[in-house]
Amino acid sequence: MRTRLVTVLLAVIAAIMAIPAAAAADAPGGESLFGQIRVPGGERDEGVEGIDISVSQGDEEIGTATTDSRGEWEVEVPDAGDYRVVLDTATIPEEYELLERPAGAERDVTVRDGQPFAVVYRLAPPGEGAVEESPSASASEDEDDDAGGSGGEGEEAGEEGVIDAPAVSSGASFGERAVQLAVAGVIFGLIIAISSVGLSLIFGTTKMINFAHGDMVTFGAVVAMMFSTMTVFSSLHEVVENVPVLNLVANPLILATAVAVIGGGLLGLLLERFLWRPLRRRHVALIQMFIVTIGVSLILRHALLIVFGASRSKYEQFRIQEPIDLGPFSITPRDLGILVIAVVVLVAVASMLQFTRIGKAMRAVADNRDLAESSGIDVNRVTLYVWGMGGALSALGGVLLGLNQTVYWQMGFHLLLLMFAGVILGGLGTAYGAMVGGLAIGLIAQLSTLWFSPQLMNAWALAIMIVVLLVRPQGILGRRERVG
């Protein structure tokens, strides 16, 4: 009977996992080249109109576009591949000239399957920029929300790896590509680590697998997106715009992120207090509670779909940025911020677990719940704190993920499999294992695109996890336990 129940459960999970994959496979492609040419030093809506851009592949011209009143342009391409983008410098107004960096009016770019590709052109007042005629790799960013021009479900026609392989110039050497992908892998891994620390601690303290954790990640990203566009936050930022420190703190996205983290923590607390604790008191079996987490996941995910819609969006202030060259690799200010924030947060979490009273109690309950309870630790209170911290960290991970890619209603669900992989690889039930495992999964996924298609990046990450578990079943930082 138990074997049949487990078989049915696995079939249900497989079906749930297959539904979004099938939807993505049936959705139309979203390959295109796009960008925005803005007034130097102006606001986001201040674009330069009337600049012509052409796209070609070999000797064949694919299409042309002219910037609109917001400076935006887009050319759809037939499929993935290498293209040349050329800006007609004769159409640039006399009061501007093209900046030398990103280099030149001609760009050789590589478009991935199902993904739009941003090409950055920047203008400057006369005398402050120079056009470089030789073709060069474009300064590019991740896909935009509506770049393909398709609405609704069509916008989800990308890879389900959540964070795609970063755009690397087709002319870059193997070493340059490896370094750039390693940086992207570290960022990817840190996002997975932040998002999955709570997942690992929840399993350690309650032995319950929380299938809704991915949708808690989406919750944080969506809440931050909605609050970052609120007029009150923008007005507050305008008031303190000239005050250096307050200008940074009162940034609409930072304020919205704070709201999202608090909201994620409250969501975790409410779920534990009014759902999971009553179920545990009624001695509901773990397999039944796992099925309940699937139900909570579906409810939360589709509630976000109703509130937020099916479209993809980017945080308004961080759509297109010029990369900063740091020797062998380049990184955008946005990704550099993600890297710094993630490292600081993970160090803070590790310090809390290692040196504070509640942190030691969390580790004790995760190691042995019964022994911790017999030692005088209030297990219910510790579990409540774990759920609160897990919810807050998952929400922060969602915001960072939305910054690195796009915000959409299934983003956390698509990340969930990699979060589980990181937790299992690092060692179930340990926060440090989730950090190490998440970083390893991110690096493997991105570096695999040096040799294989980006569509296989998650498959290689999971394959490496299986190989490691064959050698060390308890995971990297896990410990052997007697079973039976």
C-alpha positions as CSV (number, residue, x, y, z in Angstrom):
1,M,0.0,0.0,0.0
2,R,2.8,2.4,0.9
3,T,4.6,1.6,-2.3
4,R,1.5,2.4,-4.4
5,L,1.0,5.7,-2.5
6,V,4.5,6.8,-3.2
7,T,4.2,5.8,-6.9
8,V,1.0,7.8,-7.2
9,L,2.6,10.8,-5.5
10,L,5.6,10.7,-7.8
11,A,3.3,10.5,-10.8
12,V,1.4,13.6,-9.6
13,I,4.7,15.5,-9.1
14,A,5.9,14.5,-12.6
15,A,2.6,15.7,-14.1
16,I,2.8,19.0,-12.3
17,M,6.4,19.5,-13.4
18,A,5.6,18.7,-17.0
19,I,2.7,21.1,-17.4
20,P,4.8,24.3,-17.5
21,A,7.4,22.6,-19.6
22,A,4.8,21.6,-22.2
23,A,3.3,25.2,-22.1
24,A,6.8,26.6,-22.8
25,A,7.4,24.1,-25.6
26,D,4.1,25.1,-27.3
27,A,4.7,28.8,-26.9
28,P,5.9,30.8,-29.9
29,G,9.6,31.8,-30.1
30,G,10.7,35.1,-28.8
31,E,14.0,35.7,-30.7
32,S,14.6,39.4,-31.3
33,L,17.1,42.2,-30.9
34,F,16.0,45.3,-29.0
35,G,17.3,48.3,-27.1
36,Q,16.7,51.9,-26.0
37,I,18.8,54.9,-26.9
38,R,18.4,57.6,-24.2
39,V,19.3,61.2,-23.9
40,P,22.6,61.4,-22.1
41,G,22.0,62.0,-18.4
42,G,18.2,62.0,-18.9
43,E,15.5,60.0,-17.3
44,R,14.4,56.6,-18.5
45,D,11.5,58.0,-20.6
46,E,13.8,60.5,-22.4
47,G,14.8,58.8,-25.6
48,V,16.3,59.9,-28.8
49,E,13.9,59.5,-31.7
50,G,14.7,58.8,-35.4
51,I,17.9,56.8,-35.2
52,D,18.0,54.0,-37.7
53,I,19.3,50.5,-36.9
54,S,19.6,47.5,-39.3
55,V,20.1,43.8,-38.5
56,S,21.7,41.4,-41.0
57,Q,22.9,37.8,-41.1
58,G,25.7,37.2,-43.5
59,D,24.8,39.0,-46.7
60,E,21.1,39.0,-46.0
61,E,19.3,41.9,-44.3
62,I,16.9,40.7,-41.7
63,G,15.2,43.9,-40.8
64,T,15.4,47.5,-39.8
65,A,14.0,49.7,-37.0
66,T,13.8,53.4,-36.1
67,T,13.8,54.5,-32.5
68,D,10.5,55.9,-31.2
69,S,9.8,58.8,-28.9
70,R,11.2,56.8,-26.0
71,G,14.3,55.8,-27.9
72,E,13.2,52.2,-28.1
73,W,13.7,49.9,-31.1
74,E,13.2,46.2,-31.9
75,V,13.9,43.9,-34.8
76,E,12.5,40.3,-34.7
77,V,14.8,37.7,-36.1
78,P,13.7,34.3,-37.6
79,D,15.7,32.1,-35.3
80,A,18.6,31.8,-32.9
81,G,22.1,32.5,-34.4
82,D,24.8,35.1,-35.0
83,Y,23.7,38.5,-36.3
84,R,25.3,41.9,-37.1
85,V,23.6,45.0,-35.7
86,V,24.5,48.4,-37.4
87,L,23.5,51.8,-36.1
88,D,23.4,54.5,-38.9
89,T,25.5,57.2,-37.4
90,A,24.2,59.7,-40.0
91,T,20.7,59.6,-38.3
92,I,22.1,60.6,-34.9
93,P,21.0,64.2,-34.1
94,E,23.8,66.8,-34.3
95,E,23.7,67.5,-30.6
96,Y,24.9,64.0,-29.8
97,E,27.5,61.5,-30.9
98,L,27.9,57.8,-30.3
99,L,30.0,56.8,-27.3
100,E,33.1,54.8,-28.0
101,R,32.0,52.3,-25.3
102,P,30.1,50.0,-25.7
103,A,32.3,49.9,-28.8
104,G,31.2,51.1,-32.2
105,A,28.2,51.3,-34.4
106,E,28.5,47.7,-35.6
107,R,28.0,44.8,-33.3
108,D,28.3,41.0,-33.7
109,V,25.8,39.4,-31.4
110,T,24.5,35.9,-30.7
111,V,20.8,35.3,-30.1
112,R,19.8,32.3,-28.1
113,D,16.8,30.1,-28.8
114,G,13.6,31.7,-27.6
115,Q,15.3,34.7,-26.0
116,P,15.3,38.4,-26.9
117,F,18.7,40.1,-26.8
118,A,19.4,43.7,-25.6
119,V,22.0,45.7,-27.6
120,V,23.2,48.9,-25.8
121,Y,24.1,52.0,-27.6
122,R,24.9,55.1,-25.6
123,L,25.1,58.7,-26.7
124,A,27.2,61.7,-25.4
125,P,27.4,65.4,-26.1
126,P,29.8,66.3,-29.0
127,G,33.5,65.9,-28.1
128,E,32.8,63.3,-25.4
129,G,32.4,60.2,-27.6
130,A,33.9,58.7,-30.7
131,V,32.6,56.1,-33.0
132,E,34.7,53.0,-33.4
133,E,34.2,51.5,-36.8
134,S,35.5,47.9,-36.1
135,P,32.8,45.4,-35.0
136,S,32.8,44.4,-31.4
137,A,30.8,42.4,-29.0
138,S,27.8,44.3,-27.7
139,A,27.2,45.2,-24.1
140,S,24.2,43.0,-23.5
141,E,21.7,42.2,-20.9
142,D,19.2,39.5,-20.2
143,E,15.9,39.2,-22.0
144,D,13.4,42.0,-21.6
145,D,9.8,41.4,-20.5
146,D,7.9,42.1,-23.7
147,A,10.7,42.1,-26.2
148,G,9.3,39.4,-28.4
149,G,6.1,41.4,-28.8
150,S,3.9,38.4,-27.8
151,G,1.6,38.7,-24.9
152,G,0.4,36.3,-22.2
153,E,1.7,32.8,-22.4
154,G,3.9,33.6,-25.3
155,E,6.2,35.5,-23.1
156,E,7.2,32.3,-21.3
157,A,8.8,30.8,-24.4
158,G,12.3,30.8,-22.8
159,E,14.4,28.2,-21.2
160,E,13.1,27.0,-17.9
161,G,16.5,27.2,-16.2
162,V,15.4,30.5,-14.7
163,I,18.7,32.2,-15.3
164,D,20.0,31.7,-18.8
165,A,23.6,31.4,-19.9
166,P,24.9,35.0,-20.1
167,A,25.4,36.5,-23.5
168,V,29.0,36.1,-24.5
169,S,30.5,37.5,-27.7
170,S,30.9,34.9,-30.4
171,G,34.5,36.1,-31.0
172,A,35.6,35.8,-27.4
173,S,38.3,33.2,-26.6
174,F,37.7,30.1,-24.6
175,G,39.4,31.6,-21.5
176,E,37.3,34.8,-21.7
177,R,34.1,32.8,-22.0
178,A,35.1,30.6,-19.1
179,V,35.8,33.5,-16.8
180,Q,32.6,35.3,-17.8
181,L,30.5,32.2,-17.3
182,A,32.2,31.5,-14.0
183,V,31.1,34.9,-12.8
184,A,27.6,34.3,-14.0
185,G,27.7,30.9,-12.2
186,V,28.7,32.4,-8.9
187,I,25.8,34.9,-9.1
188,F,23.4,32.2,-10.1
189,G,24.7,29.9,-7.3
190,L,24.4,32.7,-4.7
191,I,20.8,33.3,-5.7
192,I,20.0,29.6,-5.3
193,A,21.9,29.5,-2.0
194,I,19.9,32.4,-0.5
195,S,16.6,31.0,-1.7
196,S,17.3,27.5,-0.4
197,V,18.7,28.1,3.1
198,G,15.2,28.2,4.5
199,L,14.2,25.1,2.5
200,S,17.0,23.2,4.1
201,L,16.4,24.4,7.6
202,I,12.7,23.7,7.4
203,F,13.5,20.1,6.4
204,G,16.0,19.9,9.2
205,T,13.6,21.1,11.9
206,T,10.3,19.5,10.7
207,K,11.5,16.7,8.3
208,M,8.9,18.2,5.9
209,I,9.7,18.9,2.2
210,N,8.1,22.3,1.4
211,F,7.1,22.1,-2.3
212,A,5.7,25.6,-2.0
213,H,9.1,27.2,-1.3
214,G,9.6,28.1,-4.9
215,D,6.4,30.1,-5.0
216,M,7.5,31.9,-1.9
217,V,10.4,33.0,-4.0
218,T,8.0,34.3,-6.6
219,F,6.0,36.0,-3.9
220,G,9.0,38.1,-2.9
221,A,9.8,39.1,-6.5
222,V,6.2,40.1,-7.3
223,V,5.6,42.1,-4.1
224,A,8.8,44.0,-4.8
225,M,7.8,44.7,-8.4
226,M,4.3,46.0,-7.3
227,F,5.6,48.2,-4.5
228,S,8.6,49.6,-6.5
229,T,6.1,51.3,-8.9
230,M,4.1,52.9,-6.2
231,T,3.8,56.7,-6.4
232,V,4.5,57.2,-2.6
233,F,7.9,55.5,-2.9
234,S,8.8,57.6,-6.0
235,S,7.7,60.8,-4.2
236,L,9.8,60.0,-1.2
237,H,12.8,59.4,-3.3
238,E,12.4,62.7,-5.0
239,V,12.2,64.5,-1.7
240,V,15.6,63.2,-0.5
241,E,17.2,62.9,-4.0
242,N,20.0,65.3,-3.1
243,V,20.9,63.7,0.2
244,P,23.6,61.1,-0.6
245,V,22.8,58.4,2.0
246,L,19.0,58.9,2.1
247,N,19.0,59.0,-1.7
248,L,20.2,55.4,-1.7
249,V,18.1,54.1,1.2
250,A,14.9,55.7,-0.2
251,N,15.4,54.2,-3.6
252,P,11.9,52.8,-4.6
253,L,13.3,49.3,-5.3
254,I,15.2,49.1,-1.9
255,L,12.1,50.2,-0.1
256,A,10.0,47.6,-2.1
257,T,12.6,44.9,-1.3
258,A,12.3,45.7,2.4
259,V,8.5,45.3,2.1
260,A,8.9,42.1,0.2
261,V,11.3,40.6,2.7
262,I,9.0,41.5,5.6
263,G,6.0,40.1,3.7
264,G,7.9,36.9,2.9
265,G,8.8,36.4,6.6
266,L,5.1,37.0,7.6
267,L,4.0,34.5,5.0
268,G,6.3,31.9,6.4
269,L,5.1,32.7,10.0
270,L,1.5,32.5,9.1
271,L,1.9,29.2,7.2
272,E,3.7,27.6,10.2
273,R,1.4,29.0,12.9
274,F,-2.0,28.3,11.3
275,L,-1.3,25.4,8.9
276,W,1.7,23.2,9.6
277,R,1.7,23.4,13.4
278,P,-2.0,22.3,13.7
279,L,-1.3,19.5,11.2
280,R,1.6,18.3,13.3
281,R,-0.5,18.4,16.4
282,R,-3.0,16.1,14.7
283,H,-0.1,13.7,13.9
284,V,-0.6,14.0,10.1
285,A,1.9,11.9,8.3
286,L,4.8,13.5,6.5
287,I,3.7,12.1,3.1
288,Q,0.3,13.8,3.6
289,M,1.8,17.1,4.6
290,F,4.0,16.9,1.5
291,I,0.8,16.6,-0.6
292,V,-0.6,19.6,1.3
293,T,2.5,21.6,0.3
294,I,1.8,20.9,-3.3
295,G,-1.7,22.3,-2.8
296,V,-0.4,25.4,-1.1
297,S,2.1,25.8,-4.0
298,L,-0.7,25.7,-6.6
299,I,-2.9,28.1,-4.6
300,L,-0.1,30.6,-4.1
301,R,1.2,30.3,-7.7
302,H,-2.2,30.9,-9.3
303,A,-3.1,33.7,-6.8
304,L,0.1,35.4,-8.0
305,L,-1.0,34.8,-11.6
306,I,-4.4,36.5,-11.0
307,V,-2.8,39.5,-9.2
308,F,0.3,40.0,-11.3
309,G,-0.7,38.5,-14.7
310,A,1.1,36.2,-17.1
311,S,3.5,38.8,-18.5
312,R,7.2,39.1,-17.8
313,S,8.5,42.4,-16.3
314,K,11.8,43.8,-15.3
315,Y,12.4,46.3,-12.5
316,E,12.1,49.6,-14.2
317,Q,15.5,51.1,-13.1
318,F,17.6,48.1,-14.1
319,R,16.6,47.0,-17.6
320,I,19.6,48.0,-19.6
321,Q,23.0,48.8,-18.1
322,E,26.5,49.2,-19.5
323,P,28.9,46.6,-18.1
324,I,31.9,47.5,-16.0
325,D,35.2,46.0,-17.3
326,L,37.1,44.4,-14.4
327,G,40.1,42.9,-16.1
328,P,39.3,39.5,-17.6
329,F,35.6,39.8,-17.2
330,S,32.8,42.5,-17.3
331,I,29.8,42.8,-15.0
332,T,26.9,45.2,-14.9
333,P,26.4,47.4,-11.8
334,R,23.1,45.5,-11.2
335,D,24.8,42.0,-11.1
336,L,27.7,43.5,-9.0
337,G,25.1,44.7,-6.5
338,I,23.4,41.2,-6.5
339,L,26.9,39.6,-5.8
340,V,27.7,41.9,-2.9
341,I,24.2,41.7,-1.3
342,A,24.1,37.9,-1.6
343,V,27.6,37.5,0.0
344,V,26.7,39.9,2.8
345,V,23.4,38.2,3.6
346,L,24.9,34.7,3.5
347,V,27.7,35.7,5.8
348,A,25.2,37.4,8.2
349,V,23.0,34.2,8.2
350,A,26.0,32.0,8.8
351,S,27.2,34.3,11.7
352,M,23.7,34.2,13.2
353,L,23.5,30.4,13.1
354,Q,27.0,30.1,14.5
355,F,27.1,32.7,17.3
356,T,23.6,33.7,18.4
357,R,21.4,31.8,20.9
358,I,18.5,31.4,18.5
359,G,20.9,30.3,15.7
360,K,22.4,27.6,17.9
361,A,18.9,26.5,18.9
362,M,18.0,26.2,15.2
363,R,21.0,24.0,14.5
364,A,20.3,21.9,17.5
365,V,16.7,21.3,16.5
366,A,17.8,20.5,12.9
367,D,20.4,18.0,14.2
368,N,18.1,16.2,16.6
369,R,14.6,17.6,17.3
370,D,13.8,15.2,20.2
371,L,17.1,15.7,21.9
372,A,16.8,19.5,21.6
373,E,13.3,19.4,23.1
374,S,14.5,17.2,26.0
375,S,17.3,19.7,26.6
376,G,14.8,22.5,27.3
377,I,14.6,24.2,23.8
378,D,11.2,25.5,22.8
379,V,11.0,23.5,19.6
380,N,7.8,25.2,18.4
381,R,9.2,28.7,18.9
382,V,12.4,27.7,17.0
383,T,10.4,26.2,14.2
384,L,8.4,29.4,13.9
385,Y,11.6,31.4,13.6
386,V,12.9,29.0,11.0
387,W,9.8,29.5,8.9
388,G,10.0,33.3,9.3
389,M,13.6,33.4,8.3
390,G,13.1,30.9,5.5
391,G,10.2,33.1,4.1
392,A,12.2,36.3,4.3
393,L,15.3,34.7,2.6
394,S,13.2,33.2,-0.1
395,A,11.6,36.6,-0.8
396,L,15.0,38.2,-1.0
397,G,16.2,35.5,-3.3
398,G,13.1,36.2,-5.5
399,V,14.0,39.9,-5.7
400,L,17.6,39.1,-6.7
401,L,16.4,36.6,-9.2
402,G,14.1,39.1,-10.7
403,L,16.9,41.6,-11.0
404,N,19.1,39.1,-12.7
405,Q,16.4,37.9,-15.1
406,T,12.7,38.8,-15.3
407,V,9.8,38.6,-12.9
408,Y,7.0,36.3,-13.9
409,W,4.5,34.1,-12.1
410,Q,6.4,30.8,-12.4
411,M,9.9,31.9,-11.8
412,G,10.2,30.4,-8.4
413,F,8.6,27.1,-9.5
414,H,11.2,26.8,-12.3
415,L,13.9,27.4,-9.7
416,L,12.6,24.9,-7.3
417,L,14.2,21.8,-8.9
418,L,17.7,23.5,-8.7
419,M,17.0,24.5,-5.1
420,F,16.3,20.9,-4.2
421,A,19.4,19.9,-6.1
422,G,21.5,22.3,-4.1
423,V,20.1,21.3,-0.8
424,I,20.5,17.6,-1.5
425,L,24.0,18.1,-2.9
426,G,25.1,20.1,0.1
427,G,23.5,17.9,2.6
428,L,19.8,17.8,3.7
429,G,18.9,19.8,6.8
430,T,22.0,21.9,7.0
431,A,22.1,25.6,6.1
432,Y,25.8,25.5,5.3
433,G,25.1,22.6,2.9
434,A,22.5,24.6,1.1
435,M,25.0,27.5,0.6
436,V,27.7,25.2,-0.7
437,G,25.4,23.1,-2.8
438,G,23.6,26.1,-4.3
439,L,26.9,27.7,-5.3
440,A,28.1,24.4,-6.9
441,I,24.9,23.9,-8.8
442,G,25.1,27.5,-10.2
443,L,28.7,27.1,-11.3
444,I,28.1,23.7,-13.0
445,A,25.0,24.9,-14.8
446,Q,26.6,28.0,-16.3
447,L,30.0,26.5,-17.1
448,S,28.4,23.5,-18.9
449,T,27.3,26.0,-21.6
450,L,31.0,26.2,-22.7
451,W,30.6,22.8,-24.3
452,F,26.8,22.1,-24.5
453,S,23.6,23.8,-25.4
454,P,22.2,26.2,-22.8
455,Q,19.0,24.2,-22.8
456,L,20.9,21.4,-21.1
457,M,22.5,23.5,-18.4
458,N,20.2,22.3,-15.6
459,A,20.4,18.7,-16.8
460,W,24.2,18.7,-16.3
461,A,23.9,20.3,-12.9
462,L,21.5,17.5,-11.8
463,A,23.8,14.9,-13.4
464,I,26.8,16.1,-11.3
465,M,24.6,16.0,-8.2
466,I,23.8,12.3,-8.9
467,V,27.4,11.5,-9.4
468,V,28.4,13.1,-6.2
469,L,25.7,11.3,-4.3
470,L,26.9,8.0,-5.6
471,V,30.2,8.7,-4.0
472,R,28.9,10.5,-0.9
473,P,25.2,9.8,-0.3
474,Q,24.9,12.2,2.6
475,G,26.0,15.2,0.5
476,I,29.0,17.4,0.7
477,L,28.4,18.7,4.3
478,G,25.9,16.0,5.4
479,R,26.7,13.3,7.9
480,R,26.0,9.6,7.7
481,E,23.0,8.3,9.7
482,R,21.8,4.9,10.6
483,V,18.5,4.0,8.9
484,G,16.2,1.3,10.3
